[in-house]
């Protein structure tokens, strides 16, 4: 059974603002999850597999921030 399609606000400005807010929230959740996984010793390859992206994509997006968080930069 397929899930019901999401309801979208009638006003396009409201709908687009909601999309932007969801993207920002998803980015924050991803950052926190990647930080936790890295702190627990996960490799970029393991994190990438869990996210369904390439290791290179994870490294490009998170390596610098992880270095700063861990004090390695």
N, C-alpha and C positions, 0 to 999 in steps of 0.2 A: 504494500500500500504506500503510495506516495504521500509525502506531507502536503498539507494545504499550502497554497502559495501565500507569501506574506502580504499583508495589507500595506498599501503605500499611501501616505498622506495625499490628499487631493492637490494641495499646493506644491508645485515642483520645487520651490525654494525650501519648503519644509522637508520634502523627501530627500533632496540633495544634502541638506544640513544633517539629516539623520544618517545618511551614508557616510559623510565625513566624520561624524562623531563615532560611528561604529568602527571605522578604519583606525582612528586614533586609539580607541579602546583595544582593538585587536593588536595593534602594535605594542601597546603597554603590556598586555598579557603575554605576548610572544617574548618581549624583552625579559620579563620576570621569569618565564619558564626556561628560557635559554640560560639565563644567569644561574638558576638553580641547578639545571642539568650540568652545566660546566663546573659548578662548585662541587658537584658530586662525582666529577671525573669523567663525564661523558665526552666523547670525541666529537669533533665537528661532523664526522661521518654519521655517528649515531643520532645526533641532533637533527641533521638533515633528513635522515630516513624517517624519523618520527614526524617531521614537518612536511614530508613529501616534496622536498626540494633537493638541489644538489649541495654537496659539501662546499663547493665554491660560493654558492649563494649565501649560505650561512656565514661563511668566513667573511665575505665582503660586507655583509650587513652588521655583523656582531663583533668581529675580532677586535677592533679598536676599542669599542666600549667595554668589552670584557677585560682588556688589558688595563684600562683605567680603573675599573671596579676592583680588579685584583691587585692593583698597585704595581703592575709590571710595565707600565709605560713611563 
